[in-house]
Amino acid sequence: MDTKLKKRIVINPKVMVGKPIIKGTRITVELILGLLAQGQTIKQILENYPHLNKQDIYAAIEYAREILEEETVYPLAGKVYA
């Protein structure tokens, strides 16, 4: 992850039960991804959460991408999922 983006995401067990959040907020990466998945645009998110900026949203997306990249998948023999 870009170092500048990495500094925007923090994990603190005392804040939001340790979920990754945007530094200085209680806004989780999960919330941002959920809003994007529901079809909200970056512009709409920034309007609803004015203390965020575009780089915060990009950092959340990049964080999720890195987590998925590190994920190991173990296929189950004989199971095919479509």
Buried (B, 14 or more C-beta within 10 A) or exposed (E): EEEEBEEBBEEEEEEBEEBBBBEEBEBBBBBBBEBBEEEBEBEEBBEEBEEBBEBBBBBBBBBBEBEEEEEEEEEEEEEEEE
